[in-house]
Amino acid sequence: MDESNEVKASIKKNRNMFLAILMMPVAGMMASIPIIVWRAPSNMNIVLAVIVVLMVQYILLVNWIVKRMDKLTAK
């Protein structure tokens, strides 16, 4: 029981750092978009569409994780 309280306290204390680490892949995807546009490959539309879909899916996953963290620390 004591370990779960330590985990909850750690999540509360380091929540912003945890979310910043989780959002790093989105920053990388956003940085790749201008590079792809600059290079202008023949299949640019498909590549950009895939990156946008992956970004949306990942952001929804992080949103779900945030809700679970809030639920865990609210108890």
Summary of the structure (lengths in Angstrom):
residues: 75
radius of gyration: 17.3
end to end distance: 13.1
largest distance: 57.2
contacts: 163
relative contact order: 0.13
helix: 89%
strand: 0%
